[in-house]
Amino acid sequence: ATCKKCTSQDLNQCLECKKDIKLHLEAETSDVGSCPADGETCTSEYFLSDSESDCLKCDDSCATCSTSGEIGCTSCPVGSKLHLNSSSILVGKCEAGDCSGGYYQS
């Protein structure tokens, strides 16, 4: 088990992880999460918090992300396209269907 402190026997109810494992939180306002065995870095659906001590869950619209919210996506689920926030960073919003509204496919 990778939980150091927990609220119950449930593997997703951790308060603290063992050494070198990052706590994966479902929401920024939560203090309970999971400690995945491969959690030395944030797993694909999570991003590193500002404190760099926890991993926070990406917005549901993202496959992967680098920050919170729907405009923090770095990749999208099948059927959605990434609409970049600017041409210099690879972060944006996932929207279903083809490119539109001033966006083009690169």
C-alpha positions in Angstrom: 0.0 0.0 0.0 1.2 3.5 -0.8 -1.0 5.4 1.7 0.8 6.8 4.7 -2.3 8.3 6.4 -5.8 7.5 5.4 -9.4 8.1 6.5 -10.5 4.5 5.8 -9.4 1.2 4.2 -10.5 2.6 0.8 -7.4 3.1 -1.5 -8.9 6.5 -2.7 -9.2 7.9 0.9 -5.6 8.9 1.5 -4.6 12.0 3.4 -0.8 11.5 2.9 1.3 9.2 0.7 4.4 7.3 1.5 7.8 8.9 0.6 8.2 10.1 -3.0 4.6 9.4 -4.0 2.4 12.4 -4.8 -1.2 12.6 -3.4 -3.6 12.6 -6.3 -6.6 14.8 -5.4 -10.0 14.8 -7.2 -10.5 18.5 -6.6 -8.5 21.5 -5.5 -10.7 21.9 -2.5 -10.2 18.3 -1.4 -7.6 17.0 1.1 -8.4 13.3 0.4 -7.1 11.5 -2.6 -5.3 8.4 -3.9 -1.6 7.4 -3.9 -1.0 5.5 -7.1 2.0 3.1 -7.1 3.5 5.0 -10.1 2.7 8.3 -8.5 6.3 9.7 -8.2 5.1 12.1 -10.9 1.5 13.1 -11.7 -0.4 10.4 -13.8 -1.9 11.4 -17.1 -5.2 12.9 -16.0 -3.6 15.0 -13.3 -1.2 18.1 -13.1 1.3 19.2 -10.5 -0.1 21.7 -8.0 1.5 25.1 -7.4 3.0 23.8 -4.2 4.4 20.8 -6.2 3.4 18.5 -3.3 0.1 17.2 -4.8 -1.4 16.3 -8.1 -4.8 17.8 -9.0 -7.3 16.2 -11.4 -7.7 17.7 -14.9 -10.9 19.2 -16.1 -13.3 16.5 -17.4 -13.0 17.9 -20.9 -9.2 17.2 -21.0 -7.4 14.0 -21.7 -4.2 15.5 -20.2 -3.5 19.0 -18.8 -0.9 21.3 -17.3 -3.2 23.5 -15.2 -6.7 23.7 -13.9 -9.9 24.5 -15.7 -11.2 23.8 -19.2 -8.5 26.0 -20.8 -5.6 24.1 -19.2 -5.7 21.0 -21.6 -2.6 19.7 -23.3 -4.5 16.9 -25.2 -8.1 16.0 -25.8 -10.2 12.8 -25.7 -11.1 11.2 -29.1 -13.6 13.3 -30.9 -12.4 16.7 -29.6 -9.8 19.1 -30.9 -7.4 21.3 -28.8 -8.0 25.0 -29.4 -4.8 26.6 -28.3 -4.8 29.7 -26.1 -1.9 31.2 -28.1 0.5 30.1 -30.8 3.5 30.1 -28.3 2.1 27.6 -25.8 0.5 24.2 -26.2 -2.3 24.6 -23.8 -5.9 25.3 -24.6 -9.6 24.2 -24.6 -11.0 20.9 -25.9 -14.0 21.3 -28.1 -15.9 18.6 -30.0 -15.8 18.5 -33.8 -13.8 20.4 -36.3 -11.8 23.6 -35.9 -14.0 26.8 -36.1 -14.2 30.3 -34.8 -10.8 31.6 -36.0 -9.0 28.3 -35.4 -7.3 26.1 -38.0 -5.9 22.6 -38.0 -2.1 22.4 -37.8 
